[in-house]
Amino acid sequence: MAKIIKCELPTNSLLGKYPNQYIDAYQGTFISEKEVTVEQITLAFFYTSPQWINTLLKLRNFIVKAFGLKGSNVDVRYIKNSTVKVGQSFGLFKVFEMNQREIVLGEDDKHLNFRVSIYLEQIEKQSNLIISTTVNYHNTLGKIYFLLIKPFHKIVVKTMLIMMLKSFHTS
């Protein structure tokens, strides 16, 4: 099983300029005989997630509807062959910025804004993949909402990172 470690936000990450009251980052490593792009990794963020995470997101969408918060509906069957560009949305995740090594996704809502960075460092055949999250609360609802989902957030991010690593590891 892939080893996931808590780490710092990379110093040159695009995510560093976004305001936040919460930040975390997790890292894993994989080895691939083929070149892997940050776009491929970002698409895997969506299509490799296990069914229990998809079910959890559906439950979240149902609950937050009562509070007037944004929900999402992503059909992962079409994501694997998509292209990634600034302004494009994958359900609740809009692409805010991208460069050769990083893509920043997220959403702005009335209770909070969040950003997720998919950051890829490659040294020959070894790749370090870092998923970082920032949250900026707008009000008490945002603080309460994130307090409730924070334990799930950590489990979901680590699980998704493991699934992404497995999908690209070749040796």
C-alpha positions in Angstrom: 0.0 0.0 0.0 1.2 3.5 -0.8 2.6 5.5 2.1 0.9 8.8 2.6 2.5 11.5 4.8 1.3 14.8 6.0 3.6 17.5 4.6 3.9 21.3 4.1 2.5 23.1 1.2 5.2 23.3 -1.5 6.9 26.7 -1.3 6.3 27.5 -4.9 2.6 26.3 -4.9 0.0 28.5 -6.5 -2.2 27.7 -3.5 0.0 29.9 -1.2 -1.6 33.1 -2.4 -5.2 32.2 -1.6 -6.5 33.4 1.8 -7.3 30.7 4.3 -8.1 29.9 7.9 -7.3 26.2 7.3 -4.6 24.4 5.2 -3.4 20.8 4.9 -1.2 18.9 2.6 -0.6 15.2 2.0 2.1 13.5 -0.1 2.6 10.2 -1.7 5.2 8.8 -4.2 4.8 6.6 -7.2 7.2 5.2 -9.9 6.1 5.2 -13.5 7.9 4.1 -16.7 5.7 6.5 -18.7 5.7 10.3 -18.4 2.7 11.5 -16.4 1.2 15.0 -16.6 -0.5 17.0 -13.9 -3.6 17.0 -16.1 -3.7 13.2 -16.1 -3.2 13.2 -12.4 -6.0 15.8 -11.9 -8.5 13.7 -14.0 -7.6 10.7 -11.9 -8.6 12.7 -8.8 -12.1 12.2 -10.0 -12.3 8.9 -11.8 -10.3 6.8 -9.3 -12.4 7.7 -6.2 -14.0 4.6 -4.6 -17.8 4.3 -4.6 -18.1 5.0 -0.9 -16.6 8.5 -1.5 -19.1 9.1 -4.3 -21.9 8.0 -2.0 -20.7 10.3 0.7 -20.7 13.2 -1.7 -24.2 12.5 -2.8 -25.3 12.5 0.8 -23.5 15.8 1.3 -25.2 17.3 -1.7 -28.6 16.2 -0.4 -28.0 17.7 3.1 -26.5 21.0 2.0 -29.4 21.7 -0.4 -31.5 22.6 2.6 -29.0 25.3 3.5 -28.9 26.8 0.0 -25.3 25.7 -0.6 -23.9 24.5 -3.9 -24.0 20.8 -4.8 -22.5 18.9 -7.6 -23.1 16.0 -9.9 -20.1 14.6 -11.7 -20.4 11.7 -14.2 -17.0 10.1 -13.9 -17.5 8.1 -17.1 -16.7 11.2 -19.2 -13.8 12.6 -17.1 -11.0 10.2 -18.0 -10.7 11.5 -21.6 -11.5 15.2 -20.7 -9.1 18.0 -21.1 -8.3 20.3 -18.2 -8.4 24.1 -18.7 -8.8 27.2 -16.5 -12.5 28.0 -16.0 -13.7 24.4 -16.6 -15.7 22.7 -14.0 -15.8 19.1 -12.8 -18.9 19.1 -10.6 -18.2 21.3 -7.6 -14.6 21.7 -8.6 -13.8 24.6 -10.9 -10.2 24.9 -12.4 -8.8 28.2 -11.1 -5.2 28.0 -12.2 -2.7 25.7 -13.7 0.9 25.4 -14.8 3.2 22.5 -15.8 3.3 21.0 -12.2 0.1 22.1 -10.5 -3.6 22.5 -11.0 -5.7 24.5 -8.5 -9.4 23.4 -8.2 -12.1 24.7 -5.9 -15.3 26.6 -5.4 -16.6 29.8 -3.9 -19.8 29.5 -2.0 -21.7 31.8 0.5 -20.4 29.9 3.6 -16.8 29.3 2.5 -14.3 29.1 -0.4 -12.1 26.1 -0.8 -9.1 25.3 -3.0 -7.5 22.0 -3.8 -4.0 21.8 -5.3 -2.9 18.8 -7.3 0.9 19.2 -7.3 3.3 16.9 -9.2 7.1 16.8 -8.7 8.9 14.5 -11.0 12.5 13.3 -10.7 13.2 10.8 -13.5 10.8 7.9 -13.0 9.8 8.9 -9.4 7.0 11.3 -8.9 5.8 13.0 -5.7 2.1 13.8 -5.7 0.9 16.4 -3.1 -2.7 17.2 -2.5 -3.2 20.4 -0.5 -6.4 22.0 0.6 -7.2 25.5 1.8 -10.5 26.8 3.3 -11.5 30.4 3.8 -14.6 30.8 5.9 -17.1 33.6 5.2 -19.4 33.1 8.3 -20.3 30.9 11.2 -22.1 28.4 8.8 -18.8 28.0 7.0 -16.9 27.3 10.3 -19.6 24.8 11.5 -19.8 23.1 8.1 -16.1 22.5 7.9 -15.8 21.5 11.6 -18.4 18.7 10.7 -16.7 17.5 7.5 -13.1 17.9 8.6 -12.7 14.3 9.9 -14.2 13.0 6.6 -12.1 15.4 4.6 -8.8 14.0 5.9 -9.9 10.4 5.3 -11.2 11.2 1.8 -8.1 13.1 0.7 -5.8 10.3 1.9 -7.9 7.6 0.2 -8.1 9.5 -3.0 -4.3 10.1 -3.0 -3.8 6.3 -2.5 -6.1 5.5 -5.4 -4.4 8.1 -7.7 -1.0 6.7 -6.8 -2.1 3.2 -7.6 -3.5 4.2 -11.0 -0.1 5.5 -12.2 2.4 3.2 -10.4 4.1 0.9 -12.8 6.9 -0.9 -11.0 
